[in-house]
């Protein structure tokens, strides 16, 4: 018999889905400052065209800067997101498809779907303004096959 996956209990599931929804809003707003509390300062991340990087500033400069201002409509597909958790509730994994809109050099919009794996740990809840109950320590975001990696919108960064 195959063992069950360690599905997150409802409280963790709801907290992570809420995290994803609120983080998505920072992407849509191109608001880096509001996004920082969602991430561990030493985040380890990689993506479709990004190498493995460590540190929030490098993650911002190599990943966010190359995507957020150049796309629109980012959202995780919460209806099909899976959340797993360690038995002690000290680690959670979100496996989430996402949608967004990309733009060809001529401005033509195209669907820009992809998928994400995030590893989250309990954060510093209540330890200051902007503290998050969960913080991501790892992010892997990649586009679906055949989706162009480059997008050419030019939106301003709201807050750095």
PyMOL commands that set and color helices and strands:
alter all, ss='L'
color gray80, all
select helices_A, chain A and resi 10-29+32-38+56-70
alter helices_A, ss='H'
color red, helices_A
select strands_A, chain A and resi 39-47+53-54+72-76+82-85+92-103+109-111+114-122+134-143
alter strands_A, ss='S'
color yellow, strands_A
deselect
rebuild
show_as cartoon
